[in-house]
Amino acid sequence: MERLRNDHFSAIGGPTMDAPISLIVQGSYCYRIWTLNKRLLWLCVVIATVRVDICYGTISMLEVA
C-alpha cells in the first residue's frame, strides 16, 4: 500500500486514465439513450461531440506538458 501512496506519475496517470474511461462510459450512456428512445438522436450527438472534445483536449494537454 505504501507504493501506491508514493506515485510520482499521478499528474500524468490521472488524466491519461480518465480520458479513455470517460470516453467509454459516456459512449455507453449515449448508446443506451439512443436504444431506449430513438427520438433523442440530437441528445446523443451532443453527448458524443462533448465527449470526443473532452478526450481530445485532455490528450492534447498532456502532449504540451
Secondary structure as UniProt FT lines:
FT   HELIX           2..5
FT   TURN            8..9
FT   HELIX           10..36
FT   HELIX           38..40
FT   HELIX           41..64
//
